[in-house]
Amino acid sequence: MSNTNESQTNVTAEQQYQGLLGLLFFSTVSTVPCCVFLFINVTLLFTLRSKPVFRETSRYVFLFNLLFADTVLLAHSQLLYLLAVCRIRMTYPVCGVFALFASLTTVISPLTLVVMSLERYVAVCYPLRHATIMTIRNTGVAIVLVWAVSSLNVLIQAILLLNFPFEDLQSLQMKDFCDKDSMLLGPMSDLYDKAFTGFLFVSAGVAITCSYIGVMVAARSASTNSASARKALNTLLLHLVQLGLSLSSTVHNPLLIAISKVLDRIIIVRIQTVLYMCIIILPRCLSALIYGIRDQNIRPILVYHLCCHWKCSPLRSVVTARAKISIFTTS
């Protein structure tokens, strides 16, 4: 009997050891790319504030707002992921603050994509009025409206959350790990979240699609610059892709819940890491990769800032020269 108990103990210890190694491995796999993307995002944010042309052009101001929200949400998601990996459970008030903060930044991205699409529509369809419509003042008003709508959503969620009878709970310590869905405690909170999310993404999809159709119709007219219209169409398609990736993050937790009912815990942890990388991390770094590479004004300056510490790199002189040319032409 003692030999049987000892054998079972050894098997359990071995399983726990393998589970710990797997958890450590997948945590490293998710944390390292996240840190790299955070570095690229922060560098691009610095780049967008480094020259007056970026600070005084509407599309670059909108890009800064989009990238700022994605960067904050990426850091926030990684923090919650590491806390879950370390099996740290929060109290409901603390998790509530984290959940409301996540809701604030999550809504900003699709709304900013909408105003960026409208800006491209105005630039192609009304080129002569673009400078008078998309002024810095109007751009600031649009960003304030984006943050106001997102803040209103957070306020409503906070009111619904405060209506939950926390005094009936035995303890304020959470039994599950903290995430946005874990704070949808009442049926009204869950219903409102689903309704608002559906309305938000349907409205954003319709707005971007209508902008795409408008630009496509304008591209066929002789009075429109075909090259500019073609570039705007590609940009709007990228906005739709970004919106779709942002929407996919809303199915992350429900998908994990469905998988957890049929698969083993160790397999679930591995699938969770893959889903986290593809659904949470990738969409938040896509803006920096797309605009940092596609935009001819941003690319050389971004590469210059990313590579300025490569003292011995043979490409450093070429990058520096291109960056200086871009800085000179965009000043």
Backbone torsions as a table, in degrees:
resi	resn	phi	psi	omega
1	MET	NA	-42.8	179.8
2	SER	-64.7	-35.6	178.4
3	ASN	-67.2	-36.7	178.4
4	THR	-65.9	-44.3	179.1
5	ASN	-63.3	-40.3	179.9
6	GLU	-66.1	-38.4	178.6
7	SER	-65.7	-43.0	177.9
8	GLN	-63.4	-38.4	178.2
9	THR	-63.8	-41.0	179.4
10	ASN	-65.0	-40.6	179.3
11	VAL	-64.9	-42.5	178.9
12	THR	-63.7	-42.9	178.6
13	ALA	-63.8	-38.9	179.0
14	GLU	-66.1	-40.9	177.9
15	GLN	-64.2	-40.9	178.2
16	GLN	-65.5	-38.0	179.7
17	TYR	-65.5	-45.2	178.9
18	GLN	-64.7	-38.8	177.3
19	GLY	-63.8	-38.2	178.4
20	LEU	-66.3	-42.3	178.3
21	LEU	-64.0	-42.9	178.1
22	GLY	-63.4	-40.8	178.8
23	LEU	-64.4	-41.9	178.2
24	LEU	-64.4	-40.5	-179.3
25	PHE	-64.7	-50.6	-177.2
26	PHE	-69.0	-29.8	175.6
27	SER	-65.9	-40.4	177.8
28	THR	-66.5	-41.0	-179.6
29	VAL	-61.3	-34.9	179.8
30	SER	-84.2	-33.4	-175.1
31	THR	-74.7	-40.7	-177.4
32	VAL	-63.6	-51.1	176.2
33	PRO	-61.1	-36.2	179.3
34	CYS	-61.8	-42.9	178.8
35	CYS	-64.9	-38.7	178.4
36	VAL	-63.6	-46.1	-179.5
37	PHE	-66.8	-35.7	176.6
38	LEU	-63.4	-40.7	178.1
39	PHE	-62.8	-43.3	179.4
40	ILE	-65.9	-43.1	179.6
41	ASN	-62.1	-45.3	-179.8
42	VAL	-64.8	-38.3	178.1
43	THR	-64.5	-40.5	177.7
44	LEU	-67.9	-37.0	175.0
45	LEU	-60.7	-42.8	177.2
46	PHE	-64.0	-39.4	179.1
47	THR	-62.2	-40.6	-178.4
48	LEU	-71.4	-13.1	175.6
49	ARG	-107.0	3.6	-172.7
50	SER	-87.0	-22.4	-176.8
51	LYS	-128.2	145.9	178.9
52	PRO	-59.0	-34.3	-177.9
53	VAL	-62.9	-33.4	177.9
54	PHE	-75.4	-34.4	-178.7
55	ARG	-78.9	-16.8	-174.4
56	GLU	-114.9	8.9	177.9
57	THR	-112.2	130.7	-171.6
58	SER	-58.2	-47.9	-174.6
59	ARG	-66.1	-30.1	177.1
60	TYR	-75.6	-33.2	176.1
61	VAL	-66.8	-42.9	176.4
62	PHE	-63.2	-40.6	178.4
63	LEU	-62.0	-40.8	177.8
64	PHE	-61.0	-42.3	179.5
65	ASN	-64.2	-43.8	178.0
66	LEU	-62.6	-46.0	-177.6
67	LEU	-67.9	-36.2	178.1
68	PHE	-62.7	-45.9	179.6
69	ALA	-63.7	-42.9	179.8
70	ASP	-64.9	-38.4	-179.2
71	THR	-67.5	-44.0	178.5
72	VAL	-63.1	-43.2	-179.3
73	LEU	-67.7	-35.3	177.5
74	LEU	-64.0	-46.0	177.7
75	ALA	-64.3	-40.1	179.2
76	HIS	-63.4	-45.1	-179.8
77	SER	-64.4	-40.5	-179.8
78	GLN	-67.4	-36.3	177.6
79	LEU	-62.7	-46.3	178.8
80	LEU	-65.4	-35.3	178.6
81	TYR	-64.6	-44.3	179.6
82	LEU	-67.6	-36.2	176.2
83	LEU	-64.3	-37.5	177.3
84	ALA	-69.0	-38.6	177.8
85	VAL	-62.5	-39.8	178.9
86	CYS	-79.6	3.5	177.8
87	ARG	58.9	39.1	177.3
88	ILE	-95.1	117.3	179.3
89	ARG	-102.0	137.4	-176.6
90	MET	-98.0	173.4	169.3
91	THR	-86.3	162.0	-178.4
92	TYR	-60.8	-41.8	178.9
93	PRO	-61.7	-42.7	-179.1
94	VAL	-66.6	-45.2	178.8
95	CYS	-64.5	-33.7	178.1
96	GLY	-61.5	-39.6	177.2
97	VAL	-63.6	-44.4	178.7
98	PHE	-62.2	-42.2	-177.9
99	ALA	-66.4	-42.2	179.0
100	LEU	-66.8	-36.6	177.3
101	PHE	-65.0	-40.0	177.7
102	ALA	-64.6	-39.8	178.1
103	SER	-62.3	-38.1	-179.7
104	LEU	-60.8	-50.0	-176.8
105	THR	-76.6	-27.6	-179.6
106	THR	-66.3	-38.6	-177.1
107	VAL	-74.5	-28.9	-175.6
108	ILE	-63.6	-38.2	-176.4
109	SER	-60.3	-55.3	179.9
110	PRO	-64.4	-34.9	178.0
111	LEU	-66.3	-38.8	177.8
112	THR	-67.4	-36.6	175.9
113	LEU	-61.4	-35.2	178.5
114	VAL	-64.9	-49.4	-177.9
115	VAL	-69.1	-30.4	175.2
116	MET	-66.9	-37.8	177.9
117	SER	-67.4	-41.2	177.9
118	LEU	-64.6	-35.8	177.8
119	GLU	-63.9	-41.0	177.9
120	ARG	-67.7	-35.9	177.6
121	TYR	-63.2	-45.4	178.6
122	VAL	-64.7	-39.5	-178.0
123	ALA	-63.3	-34.3	-177.8
124	VAL	-90.0	-44.9	-173.7
125	CYS	-83.0	-28.3	179.7
126	TYR	-131.0	63.5	-175.0
127	PRO	-63.1	-32.4	-178.7
128	LEU	-74.9	-23.9	-179.4
129	ARG	-102.0	-1.4	-175.7
130	HIS	-60.8	-43.1	-177.0
131	ALA	-66.1	-31.6	-179.9
132	THR	-84.5	-27.3	179.0
133	ILE	-82.3	-49.3	-176.3
134	MET	-93.0	62.0	174.2
135	THR	-80.6	168.5	179.0
136	ILE	-64.0	-35.9	178.9
137	ARG	-63.9	-48.3	179.3
138	ASN	-65.3	-34.5	176.3
139	THR	-63.5	-43.0	177.2
140	GLY	-63.3	-38.7	177.9
141	VAL	-63.6	-41.2	179.3
142	ALA	-63.2	-41.7	179.3
143	ILE	-66.9	-39.7	177.3
144	VAL	-62.0	-40.2	178.4
145	LEU	-64.9	-39.3	177.4
146	VAL	-59.9	-48.5	179.8
147	TRP	-68.3	-32.1	179.6
148	ALA	-67.4	-44.1	178.6
149	VAL	-63.1	-43.1	179.0
150	SER	-65.0	-40.0	179.0
151	SER	-67.1	-36.4	177.4
152	LEU	-63.6	-40.1	176.3
153	ASN	-61.5	-42.5	178.7
154	VAL	-64.5	-39.9	179.6
155	LEU	-62.2	-43.5	178.8
156	ILE	-64.5	-41.4	178.3
157	GLN	-63.8	-38.5	179.2
158	ALA	-65.4	-40.0	178.6
159	ILE	-64.2	-43.9	178.2
160	LEU	-64.5	-35.0	-179.8
161	LEU	-70.3	-38.5	179.8
162	LEU	-69.3	-21.4	178.5
163	ASN	-77.1	-9.7	179.2
164	PHE	-72.0	136.1	-178.4
165	PRO	-76.1	80.1	179.9
166	PHE	-66.3	-23.5	-178.7
167	GLU	-68.2	-17.6	178.4
168	ASP	-81.5	-13.0	179.2
169	LEU	-76.4	147.7	177.5
170	GLN	-69.2	-32.8	-179.8
171	SER	-151.8	150.3	176.1
172	LEU	-81.1	-4.9	177.7
173	GLN	-72.2	129.3	-178.3
174	MET	-75.1	145.3	175.5
175	LYS	-88.3	-23.9	178.3
176	ASP	-109.0	170.9	177.5
177	PHE	-76.9	155.3	-174.1
178	CYS	-77.5	128.2	167.1
179	ASP	-156.3	177.7	-175.7
180	LYS	-63.5	-43.0	-176.7
181	ASP	-68.2	-28.2	-179.1
182	SER	-69.7	-15.2	179.3
183	MET	-98.9	5.4	172.9
184	LEU	-85.9	74.6	-167.6
185	LEU	-79.1	-33.4	-178.2
186	GLY	-107.4	162.7	178.8
187	PRO	-63.0	-32.7	179.3
188	MET	-67.5	-39.9	178.9
189	SER	-63.1	-44.3	-179.7
190	ASP	-65.7	-42.8	179.9
191	LEU	-65.1	-44.3	179.8
192	TYR	-63.4	-43.0	-178.6
193	ASP	-61.5	-44.1	-179.9
194	LYS	-67.0	-41.0	-179.3
195	ALA	-66.0	-45.5	-179.1
196	PHE	-66.6	-42.8	179.6
197	THR	-62.3	-44.2	178.3
198	GLY	-63.1	-45.0	179.2
199	PHE	-63.1	-41.5	-178.4
200	LEU	-61.8	-50.9	-174.1
201	PHE	-75.7	-32.4	175.2
202	VAL	-66.3	-45.0	178.8
203	SER	-63.1	-43.3	179.3
204	ALA	-64.8	-41.0	178.7
205	GLY	-63.9	-41.2	178.4
206	VAL	-65.2	-42.5	-178.8
207	ALA	-64.0	-44.7	-179.9
208	ILE	-68.3	-39.3	178.7
209	THR	-64.5	-42.7	177.8
210	CYS	-63.6	-38.2	176.5
211	SER	-63.8	-40.1	179.1
212	TYR	-63.8	-44.3	179.7
213	ILE	-64.3	-42.2	178.6
214	GLY	-61.4	-42.5	178.4
215	VAL	-68.1	-37.8	-179.9
216	MET	-65.2	-39.7	176.6
217	VAL	-66.3	-42.0	-179.9
218	ALA	-66.9	-29.7	-178.5
219	ALA	-66.4	-22.7	-179.0
220	ARG	-84.3	-11.1	179.4
221	SER	-82.9	150.7	-176.5
222	ALA	-71.9	-21.1	-175.9
223	SER	-83.4	-5.9	-176.3
224	THR	-100.5	139.0	175.8
225	ASN	-67.3	112.1	-174.1
226	SER	-64.8	-37.9	-179.9
227	ALA	-65.8	-43.9	178.1
228	SER	-64.3	-41.1	179.4
229	ALA	-65.5	-40.7	179.2
230	ARG	-63.6	-41.7	178.3
231	LYS	-65.6	-39.1	178.4
232	ALA	-65.7	-37.7	177.4
233	LEU	-62.0	-43.5	178.1
234	ASN	-63.7	-38.7	178.6
235	THR	-64.9	-41.4	179.6
236	LEU	-66.7	-35.4	175.2
237	LEU	-63.4	-39.4	177.1
238	LEU	-65.1	-36.5	176.5
239	HIS	-62.0	-39.7	177.7
240	LEU	-64.7	-39.6	177.5
241	VAL	-64.1	-44.8	178.2
242	GLN	-61.4	-40.1	178.6
243	LEU	-64.6	-41.0	178.2
244	GLY	-63.9	-39.8	178.0
245	LEU	-67.5	-37.6	176.4
246	SER	-65.1	-37.6	177.7
247	LEU	-66.2	-35.5	-178.8
248	SER	-63.1	-25.9	179.4
249	SER	-66.9	-20.5	-179.7
250	THR	-75.9	-16.7	-179.8
251	VAL	-99.8	6.4	-176.9
252	HIS	-61.3	-55.9	-178.1
253	ASN	-68.3	-44.9	175.7
254	PRO	-58.6	-35.5	178.3
255	LEU	-67.2	-40.4	177.6
256	LEU	-65.0	-39.1	178.9
257	ILE	-62.8	-41.2	179.4
258	ALA	-67.5	-38.7	-179.6
259	ILE	-69.8	-37.1	-176.2
260	SER	-63.4	-17.6	-177.9
261	LYS	-81.4	-14.5	-173.9
262	VAL	-125.5	-11.1	-175.8
263	LEU	-118.6	164.7	179.0
264	ASP	-72.5	155.2	-174.6
265	ARG	-62.4	-42.0	-178.3
266	ILE	-64.5	-40.1	178.2
267	ILE	-66.4	-36.8	179.7
268	ILE	-62.8	-40.6	179.3
269	VAL	-61.7	-41.0	179.2
270	ARG	-67.8	-43.0	178.0
271	ILE	-64.5	-38.2	179.4
272	GLN	-60.8	-40.8	179.6
273	THR	-65.2	-42.3	179.0
274	VAL	-64.1	-45.5	178.6
275	LEU	-63.6	-38.7	179.3
276	TYR	-62.9	-41.2	179.4
277	MET	-66.1	-43.9	-173.1
278	CYS	-80.9	-34.0	-171.9
279	ILE	-99.5	-33.2	-175.9
280	ILE	-100.1	-52.7	-174.3
281	ILE	-73.9	-49.3	-174.9
282	LEU	-57.2	-47.8	179.9
283	PRO	-62.0	-29.0	-176.7
284	ARG	-79.4	-16.6	177.9
285	CYS	-105.8	-2.6	-176.1
286	LEU	-67.2	-36.3	-178.6
287	SER	-60.2	-45.6	-179.5
288	ALA	-64.5	-41.4	-178.9
289	LEU	-67.8	-41.9	-177.8
290	ILE	-67.8	-56.6	-173.6
291	TYR	-76.3	-30.7	178.2
292	GLY	-66.9	-29.0	-178.7
293	ILE	-94.2	-40.1	-173.7
294	ARG	-76.4	-40.1	-173.4
295	ASP	-75.6	122.9	-176.5
296	GLN	-71.9	-22.3	177.1
297	ASN	-81.2	-35.4	-177.7
298	ILE	-81.0	-40.4	-169.4
299	ARG	-54.2	-53.6	-177.1
300	PRO	-64.5	-36.4	-179.9
301	ILE	-71.1	-38.8	177.8
302	LEU	-63.9	-45.5	178.7
303	VAL	-63.2	-37.7	178.3
304	TYR	-61.9	-43.5	179.1
305	HIS	-69.7	-35.4	179.6
306	LEU	-71.5	-30.8	-173.2
307	CYS	-108.9	10.9	-174.0
308	CYS	-67.0	-16.2	179.7
309	HIS	-96.8	3.0	176.9
310	TRP	-83.7	81.8	-173.5
311	LYS	-64.6	-33.8	-173.6
312	CYS	-106.1	8.6	-177.0
313	SER	-73.1	132.6	177.9
314	PRO	-67.9	-18.4	179.0
315	LEU	-87.0	-6.6	-173.1
316	ARG	-62.4	-41.0	-178.3
317	SER	-67.0	-37.3	179.0
318	VAL	-67.4	-45.9	179.6
319	VAL	-61.3	-43.9	-179.5
320	THR	-62.1	-42.5	-179.7
321	ALA	-63.3	-44.6	179.2
322	ARG	-65.0	-39.1	179.5
323	ALA	-64.3	-41.7	179.9
324	LYS	-65.4	-37.7	177.9
325	ILE	-64.2	-44.1	179.3
326	SER	-64.4	-42.7	178.5
327	ILE	-61.2	-39.6	-179.6
328	PHE	-67.3	-41.7	-175.9
329	THR	-76.5	-25.7	-179.0
330	THR	-95.1	-2.8	-179.8
331	SER	-74.7	NA	NA
